[in-house]
Amino acid sequence: MPVSDAWRERLASARDDRLRQRRWRKRRVKPSATLDFAGNDYLGLAQEPRVQNAQAEGARRFGAGAGASHLVSGHLGTHEALEAALAEWTGRERALLFSTGYMANLGVLQSLADAHTAIFQDRLNHASLLDGATLSGARSRRYHHRDGEDLQRLLARSTATHKLVVSDGVFSMDGDVADIATLARVSREHSAWLMIDDAHGFGVLGENGRGCVEGVTREDVPILVGTLGKALGTAGAFVAGDAALIEHITQFARSYVYTTAQPPSIAAATLEALSIVRQEPQRRRQLFEHIATFRREAPLLGLPLAHSATPIQPLMLGSEARVMTWADTLAQRGISVGAIRPPTVPEGEARLRITLSARHTQADLHRLLEGLNACQREEAACHA
Ligand SMILES: *Cc1c(COP(=O)(O)O)cnc(C)c1O
């Protein structure tokens, strides 16, 4: 059999498996008129003219691209300024920029852990954390979701020299929040370092928007990752911590060293977004009013809410077919929600992932609730 036929068969067989499982995913170009309840632009900053202008101005001033990696000649003034602002804002000695959150997690774990390290992860951690652990060659264990006792048991059994506990801050498909105080206590008791990836909490949670670690000491969470493509509305990520940690990651994280620096215009836009996060708490207030409205109204319609106090409000529908039907019904009404199916979530736990934003209006929320009610009515009519 010619080489190309063998390859074509391999691709076809992978595709057929996915199709049979009804897990083949289609990209759709987003119609501009869609009412979006699927994205992570929680504060509406991606659409904020001041942020957009800062990006345009940044491109004019520094160039459309960085032109090189950070360690060669791509580290520009705007990157440096953003790192300083992020370090100050998170109360850490230093912060280091990565081009994406996925790359930050790969780089942090690969540079810190090796075969003598044991990594302990919440079972629902983001894929990038699982991949980073694999890449590092460390031994990985997964504890039950938000279960400090299970973590304690695994840590007590470990004989590894270096132990690293890793958790999402806000769980991206569930919207619930890690119990940071327990993670910090258990980690300390077992001389483990704690790393929190606060992709969905940064800019949103805490009195000042510093995320789920606001008010938690640097000693409790020595390694903090935040991403900039969600509440900050731009792109990229950072890791913050003490100077020795950040210098180590700068030297050894391959996804930092061997890649072109993020376009400086993005850093310029992020600086503006960060200053808006700090100066306009009313955006967070608006967002939390929407969360309260949704959680008050949805149960009145009999919708299955999850335990989430964050902008991520999943509706647990169970079957993949049901999720697809509801998402289609909403799409026909011009409303976009996340249709989340395995393997992103466990078998039998397919869900609509609804996300709220300060950019939404009360009227938008009511359109969403009406749409969800229509999904239920159509389902009831089918079963009648
Ligand atoms: C989105 C997300 C990431 C990845 O960030 P990107 O900047 O989109 O690559 C990492 N961790 C968590 C928990 C996330 O939700």
The ligand as an SDF file (V2000), in Angstrom:
LIG
                    3D

 15 15  0  0  0  0  0  0  0  0999 V2000
   -8.8450   29.4060   28.5570 C   0  0  0  0  0  0  0  0  0  0  0  0
   -8.0070   28.7330   29.5710 C   0  0  0  0  0  0  0  0  0  0  0  0
   -6.6390   28.5470   29.3710 C   0  0  0  0  0  0  0  0  0  0  0  0
   -5.9800   28.8550   28.0430 C   0  0  0  0  0  0  0  0  0  0  0  0
   -5.8270   30.2020   27.8390 O   0  0  0  0  0  0  0  0  0  0  0  0
   -5.6390   30.7570   26.3610 P   0  0  0  0  0  0  0  0  0  0  0  0
   -5.0910   32.1080   26.5410 O   0  0  0  0  0  0  0  0  0  0  0  0
   -6.9990   30.7420   25.7400 O   0  0  0  0  0  0  0  0  0  0  0  0
   -4.6980   29.8290   25.6590 O   0  0  0  0  0  0  0  0  0  0  0  0
   -5.8890   28.0350   30.3860 C   0  0  0  0  0  0  0  0  0  0  0  0
   -6.4540   27.6680   31.5570 N   0  0  0  0  0  0  0  0  0  0  0  0
   -7.7760   27.7910   31.7750 C   0  0  0  0  0  0  0  0  0  0  0  0
   -8.3420   27.3610   33.0790 C   0  0  0  0  0  0  0  0  0  0  0  0
   -8.5890   28.3260   30.7870 C   0  0  0  0  0  0  0  0  0  0  0  0
   -9.8980   28.4170   30.9780 O   0  0  0  0  0  0  0  0  0  0  0  0
  1  2  1  0
  2  3  1  0
  2 14  2  0
  3  4  1  0
  3 10  2  0
  4  5  1  0
  5  6  1  0
  6  7  2  0
  6  8  1  0
  6  9  1  0
 10 11  1  0
 11 12  2  0
 12 13  1  0
 12 14  1  0
 14 15  1  0
M  END
$$$$
